[in-house]
Amino acid sequence: MKVLSLVALVAALITVQSSILQAVENKGVDWRARSSVADRDRYSDSDTDEELNFGREIAARLLGQYKMSGNEKLQKYVNLVGTTLTQNCSRPELVFHFIVVDSSEINAYSTPGGYVFITTAILAKMENEAELAGVLAHEIAHVSERHIVKELSLKGAEKSAVSSIAALIGGASETVGIAFSQAVDKAVDLILRDGYKKEDEMQADGGAVMLCALSGYDPSGLVTFLDKVGKIKSDVGKTYPVYDVRLATLQRAMSDEGIAGLKLALNTERFVTAMKIPERSVNPLDLIRNVIPGGTP
């Protein structure tokens, strides 16, 4: 009798969890549709192609300032988590690359086109895979929403061809080349020094928790990590916004999307194991060439 009761209880829990996941997926369909439609008529296919070139140049600049970790297994693990998240991204036309860099700064960065950087210092502060997924998803959201492209007013489908990404990057004149270089400089400053606008950070947070839930990760991972990092007084990237406001906004967004309190995968053991992987001596240049075709730091 006890065995039957236990089986019935497990079956009921599975049914409830399946119902929750189906509800999340239904919300996800609507979320992805809203996200993809917003910019559909604003950016052309050529703008997307040149966004990749723009992001590749910015990524090369970042790799000139940060040393890429030579831990090949760690690189593969972070890419596995990141790629899992991108399966539910609102921009399926992008191929994302995830890069671990050696740095004492607790931070993560992303460039247009899908290059995501995460420091060894921020990885050291994490406790499970859901926290890692939350940070990566936040950067994926910045890329998906074209925050840098919009901030620099590199808009597609405008009357003035000079304003489009394709015209700026694909042009052959010296003036256009200078404008391209200046745009890259501004993007690097935005990523490393100035930071995103507060509303962009909040939008990326909201997109991140939804992306995590759709990918099977506990969306609270980002919340717990931000709460933890917000209490650290030093070595936190200066581009992060005020944490108490950010957390309150994020928790409200989770409630609005119906994913607050959702208990999904943390994958603590797998994360801890991955962080203990002994570093293998690999030439970072070989890894860079796999990430940025023809690229050098």
Summary of the structure (lengths in Angstrom):
residues: 297
radius of gyration: 20.2
end to end distance: 66.7
largest distance: 82.3
contacts: 975
relative contact order: 0.16
helix: 63%
strand: 7%
